[in-house]
Amino acid sequence: MRQAVLAIGVLMGVGWPISAASAAEPSAAPRGYTIPPHGRPASLEEAIHWLEAKSRELIRASRRTMKGGVAAFPPQAGGGYEAFWLRDYAYMLEGCPEAFSDQELRDACLLFVSSMRADGAGVDCVKFDGTPIYQPGYGTMGENPVADGGPFTVAVAWHTHRRLHDRQLVLQIVDRLVKTMKAVPRNLETGMVFIKPEGYDRCPYGFTDTVRKQGDELFTSLLWMQAARQLVDLLIVADRQAEAGRWRAEADRVAAGVPKVFWDEKLGLFRAATLKCREPDLWGSAFAVYLGVAGRDESLHIARFFREHYGEIVERGQLRHLPAGTYWEAACPRDTYQNGGYWATPVGWFVYTLDRADPSLADRTLLDLVEDFQKRGVTEWVWGDHQAVRNYIASATMPLAGARAMLRQRAASRQ
């Protein structure tokens, strides 16, 4: 996804009360809280407060004004990402919606919906001059639009509605949301998102855009299922219950099919794809648990794998894409970026899953992560002493979203 530099919600009720003041006047840090000095957080609560404050700070520092006056929030505070990325914005909304004003939310939602291609394909990003880009690398990667554009367009609309509760906005955009979901390429037999094996069809999920996956693809299928359920909510708001029922049924079909298509019983993990780059997917396995797609037994297998291999897959609270010693069949160079680097973005899903097998280790992961951020800064990915892309916003917002979900999971288990 960092090509600009280099060349759940529905199921768990993610969404937090926003005061009128904070919605109208976003600030860099929550009222009554100051980002603490460097050092290891004293508790999980302190780590979460730090992530809340840092998320707001980075989001507000990233703000740019587009040619038409719309406020854009690129993935990084500071230079480097010279466009407004759809998926990163969705991840900002998931972890820290309180950082945005109502007008900023409305404008950004309409921007991404209006930037869809005529056939419904969602964007990868939109340049600050308003030019829509459908393939990663500013249009250079793949012959067709990135596979996750449709799901993330729906996610942005869903998170926006949770803040604004504006039925007229939903009525204005819901037909286009249906169209973008239908535009995502899928295997008609399995229901999964499908990337053709011929040529260079398209990139998958943007955080693996250098990985040449082919066949049914796990992560974007999970995103599609999540977005289908978000679309159900929006269709109900639009008083289209019968249509909502059909989308709910299709989402349920995909959710039920994921274990049949991708689960590897011997490994105890989900595989990333069915034809090429079939490696076991740590991010996708954790995300499947986070969304409730993995069954009880599968979730425990994944959580135990995370516990037993923790020292091999986690560095300073950040996670590899693949198990130790495993590399993608076709991707960027080894031990860099998406092929061996350690990332913070998936840590929320990871700790939510790990918590089932080892709550103390899940807490330690978040404490280690925040300690590393305090000492070395919030970056996109790390590998040893190497750090890439400072002030990378999803690295703060997504662990925050997962940490909150983990606490809700714990509270529910005590009831």
HELIX and SHEET records of a PDB file:
HELIX    1   1 GLN A    3  LEU A    6  1                                   4    
HELIX    2   2 GLY A    9  GLY A   13  3                                   5    
HELIX    3   3 ALA A   20  ALA A   24  1                                   5    
HELIX    4   4 LEU A   44  SER A   62  1                                  19    
HELIX    5   5 LEU A   86  GLY A   95  1                                  10    
HELIX    6   6 PRO A   97  ALA A   99  5                                   3    
HELIX    7   7 ASP A  102  SER A  114  1                                  13    
HELIX    8   8 PRO A  136  GLY A  139  1                                   4    
HELIX    9   9 GLY A  149  LEU A  164  1                                  16    
HELIX   10  10 ARG A  167  ALA A  183  1                                  17    
HELIX   11  11 GLY A  206  THR A  208  5                                   3    
HELIX   12  12 LEU A  218  VAL A  237  1                                  20    
HELIX   13  13 GLN A  241  PHE A  262  1                                  22    
HELIX   14  14 LEU A  282  TYR A  290  1                                   9    
HELIX   15  15 ARG A  296  GLU A  308  1                                  13    
HELIX   16  16 TYR A  310  ILE A  313  1                                   4    
HELIX   17  17 VAL A  347  LEU A  354  1                                   8    
HELIX   18  18 PRO A  359  ARG A  376  1                                  18    
HELIX   19  19 ALA A  394  ARG A  414  1                                  21    
SHEET    1   A 2 ARG A  64  THR A  65  0                                        
SHEET    2   A 2 ALA A  71  ALA A  72 -1                                        
SHEET    1   B 3 ALA A  83  TRP A  85  0                                        
SHEET    2   B 3 CYS A 125  LYS A 127 -1                                        
SHEET    3   B 3 PRO A 132  ILE A 133 -1                                        
SHEET    1   C 2 PHE A 194  ILE A 195  0                                        
SHEET    2   C 2 GLY A 215  ASP A 216 -1                                        
SHEET    1   D 2 TRP A 263  ASP A 264  0                                        
SHEET    2   D 2 LEU A 269  PHE A 270 -1                                        
SHEET    1   E 2 VAL A 314  GLU A 315  0                                        
SHEET    2   E 2 GLN A 318  LEU A 319 -1                                        
SHEET    1   F 3 TYR A 342  TRP A 343  0                                        
SHEET    2   F 3 THR A 379  TRP A 383 -1                                        
SHEET    3   F 3 HIS A 386  ARG A 390 -1                                        
END                                                                             
